[in-house]
């Protein structure tokens, strides 16, 4: 319902799609600025400034049970909500959920912009499990850049020209 200056999931997806169509790219212009694009095997990654992502209300939760018990209906104000907890702190792996009902997204399956924010918030590289099992890998830079990467799964449909 709203265009964001930077949204990680569609930016990674568009970069993957361009490579899949035979037009791999090195940069992509989004409203916030120019993102670097890289490919590493099946992974597609974009690097964005942390301050390009929307502000999220970040909730550090004590357990996966508490995280999974959260109800998106309880987060209906005009803020993006990012809830997370450690799955394995020593391996830098978290479990998360994102709610933004005011943007028409009761719960997002994979949120690259939120991954950028939580990576900057924790100031470390992360492996993020979000939604029903989406995997997002991030790399933090103290200069304010975050690389967000993932695998894109095609649903097998073809667009008709």
Residue, then its C-alpha position, 0 to 999 in steps of 0.5 A: x500500500x506504500x512505496x518505501x525508500x528501501x525495501x530489502x525483499x523486493x530489491x533482492x528479488x528484483x536483482x535475482x530476477x534480472x540475473x535469472x533473465x540473463x541480465x545480472x547487475x552490479x547496482x540497482x537504483x531505489x528511491x533511497x539511493x544506489x544499492x550494490x548487488x552481488x551474487x554468490x552461487x544461489x545467494x543474491x545480496x544487496x548492500x544498503x544503508x541502515x538509515x534507509x530502512x524504515x524505523x522499526x519498534x524493536x522488541x527483544x523477546x526472551x524466548x521463541x515461545x514468547x515470539x511465536x505467541x505474539x498476535x499481529x492483531x495486538x500491533x495495529x498502530x502506525x508503526x512497523x514492529x519487529x520482534x526477535x529472540x536468539x535461537x543461538x547467540x554464539x552462532x548469531x542466529x535469531x528468530x523474528x517476526x514483523x508486523x505492519x498492519x498500517x502498511x497492509x502487511x499483518x505479518x511479513x514472511x521475509x523483511x530485508x529492511x527489518x533485517x538491515x535494521x536489526x543487524x545495525x541494532x545488534x552491530x553484528x552479522x546475523x542469520x535470521x529465520x523469519x516467517x514460516x522459515x525464510x532465511x536471511x543472511x546479513x553482514x554488518x559494517x560500522x560505516x552504516x552499510x548492511x549486506x542482506x542476502x537470501x535465496x529466491x525461490x521461483x513459484x514456477x509461473x512464467x510471465x506472459x509478454 
